Amino acid sequence: MTFLRIVTSVVRAIQMMVASRVTPRVERVFPHDPQAFTQGLAYRDGMLYESTGLRNASSLRRIDPACGDVLETMPVEGVFAEGIAFFEGRIYQLTWKDRRYFVYDIFPLRLVGAGSIVHDGWGMAGDGKRLYVTDGSSLIRRYDGGMLERGAARARLSGIRLCHLNDIEVVQDRLYANVWPTPFLAEVSLPSGSVSRIIDCGDLFNREWSGDRNAVMNGIAYNPDNGTFFVTGKRWTQYYEISLPA
């Protein structure tokens, strides 16, 4: 089965289960490094931060969201970097199969801590009180700042577990998750894990489709200044600032 047929089958399965599906409105587009294998996005104080993956190519970057310029890059050597989140004035970064995490000062980007977790790292987000972490399953784990697990929930769509949760963002009592390898974002109610609706970003995926099976949608960050989200994908050419229907 080809990659596109696999994606299509997953998309159709989700479409059959979901009661509410909406499409976002594109508010703005700006350039994204087409070599960046995006694993996570986060936004803070007018700056966009990006974690890129692949072993020997992973990095943590500060991006100017006005134009897409990369203002600062810190290589992350020897691991496959994954999602990022702000917590207690620092940036936390996951890794994939390495099962490590790193902690950074923000200005300038500087490694100040590291540790281990007991599962693969995929997506990460913070709400100021706790960190949320995904591992590619339906599980949404809750951690404190010392990366001690404090609970978990499972994302469920129409009562069925929704797996392959990738990069995530938290806005109040909602968690937004990229669903690998689809162009869908799942809006998940916290703390229950119930999926309230699916945001269909298929038009964005179609704009970016290059034939590269790895170039899937990934990366989401909330912009509280505008009430919008930044999204992109692995090796995509653009960032998209989108708004969601009420």
Secondary structure, 3 states (H helix, E strand, C coil): CCHHHHHHHHHHHHHHHCCCEECCEEEEEEECCCCCCEEEEEEECCEEEEEECCCCCCEEEEECCCCCCEEEEEECCCCCEEEEEEECCEEEEEECCCCEEEEEECCCCEEEEEEECCCCCCCEEECCCCEEEECCCCEEEEECCCCCEEEEEECEECCEECCCEEEEEEECCEEEEEECCCCEEEEEECCCCEEEEEEECHHHHHHHCCCCCCCCEEEEEEECCCCEEEEEECCCCEEEEEECCC
